[in-house]
Amino acid sequence: MKKIALHWKIIIGMVLGIIFGFIMNSVDGKDFVTDWIAPFGTIFINLLKLIAVPLILASLIKGISDLKDISKIKTMGLRTISIYMVTTLVAIVIGLGIVNTIKPGDGMPQETIEKIKSKYENDAGVADKLTKASAQKDAGPLRALVDIFPSNIFKALGEAKMLQVIFFALFVGICLLLITEEKARPLVNFFDSLNEVVMKMVDLIMLFAPYAVFALMANVIIAFDDTEILLKLLNYSLCVVGGLILMIGFYLILVSVYTKKSPLWFLKQISPAQLLAFSTSSSAATLPVTMERVEEHIGVDKEVSGFVLPVGATVNMDGTSLYQGIAAVFIMQVIWPEGLTFTNQLVIIATALLASIGSAAVPSAGMVMLVIVLESIGFPAELLPIGLALIFAVDRPLDMCRTVVNVTGDATVSMLVAKSLGKLHEPKPKEWDDNYEKVK
């Protein structure tokens, strides 16, 4: 009997989780889901986060040391950052084009605005986003640069500060190139072995993925307690989803034209990572799976994926940037139409581009960045809570969708960089039980 492919198992788990969530909503079973189902999703996410840092550390150090040429690091870094900036710019322009064409905020009934305002304006989640945005804005223009350099690598590893871990791995990898091969070999072999072990952990953790996705989706569904507001925001939501679909289409064109690979083949190989991104709303939690799919199922060399993907999970937020453009203009259309000038929209493009670099790879970080984008155009401070309240009800489902685009963008750029460096080869997938017969 032919085994069911992993992506189909995850889709089945997702659908059953959604159905189960609606059933629990109808029978007042929210507490049951929260107490007995949701924890399994949390365990799964914790396991993925557990292996993310050692995977980045091992794969990047091993990859850099294998390059044998420091100049290649510079080439790979410049190409990676340049492509990420271009795709982010395209995402913002697509978002602004859609929201200015469809104008989902025009004509929204005042009673709907008042209902949303009364329900969410004083919500703890909205207040939390405003507080975080204020702290990030007050940190100073070079804070993001300072945060790249760790003072304590063990603290950086423990707190999973990705950019600091990437810097340390690059530093170690470069130093391994600068000493003799004889002296470097033991440490290189250690990280090579660690990388293999962690990738095998990914394979084992993914056996649990369909059940975890069931738990995650059931927990998401029971959180939607006001379907009327969700329907009122349908036009706005469709704008965001439509823009995200166009962005994925842009990625597929890049894959087809530059790497000469089939877009459908690419989607099939990366689909487990996309589905997990949708379920977890976290690029960071999905990173180990993205790396496994890109390396083993798409054929990108470790030295490329080990650099491009961790950097992308931190600085490449195409889906988030597209969302920020649409959300900012939508909010202005509803409560601050006088701010809809061409100059302000140019400022939105520039600010969203820069904000994407500092956007954390965690759920709903995009809304924090949205506050910074709105403040950059002089949006009245007293209207900020109302503006966030307008979109707060649908932020989680849209966050799930835009995380899919973020992860797809990371995988696309890794393919483009690998192709440009001659590091894209035929994939060699591994299974969790490849060596099981020898040890059982």
Order of alpha helices (4+ residues) and beta strands (2+ residues): alpha-alpha-alpha-alpha-alpha-alpha-alpha-alpha-alpha-alpha-alpha-alpha-alpha-alpha-alpha-alpha-alpha-alpha-alpha-alpha-alpha
